[in-house]
Amino acid sequence: MYCVCKEHVELAIDKFVDEYEDAPDLVNLAETTFRDWKPPEHCQWCEGPAEILIV
């Protein structure tokens, strides 16, 4: 699972496919809420806002 900014979506997809050998689902964090989990505020690879969840 990766929480990334729009700039790092392609990198996160590549890493996900390398690790799991399957296509990920992409979730727009601005349009989705979670009851028991709060997404991080920043991208895993930079200080940009985490906008996309790759699962």
C-alpha positions, -999 to 999 in steps of 0.1 A, spaced: 0 0 0 13 34 -10 -1 69 -3 14 93 -28 10 126 -45 0 127 -82 36 131 -93 46 98 -78 16 77 -89 35 60 -117 64 51 -94 41 36 -68 22 16 -94 56 2 -107 67 -7 -72 33 -24 -64 34 -45 -96 71 -55 -90 62 -65 -54 28 -82 -59 29 -91 -97 -7 -77 -100 -23 -45 -110 -32 -22 -80 -64 -4 -73 -62 34 -71 -83 54 -46 -86 91 -47 -82 102 -10 -101 134 -16 -132 114 -25 -130 86 0 -132 84 38 -122 56 61 -138 48 94 -108 32 111 -78 46 93 -65 81 87 -44 85 56 -10 102 60 -9 139 51 23 136 29 34 115 0 57 86 9 85 100 -14 82 138 -10 66 165 11 37 168 -14 1 160 -2 -9 124 -3 -37 123 -29 -38 87 -41 -39 54 -23 -24 25 -42 -36 -9 -29 
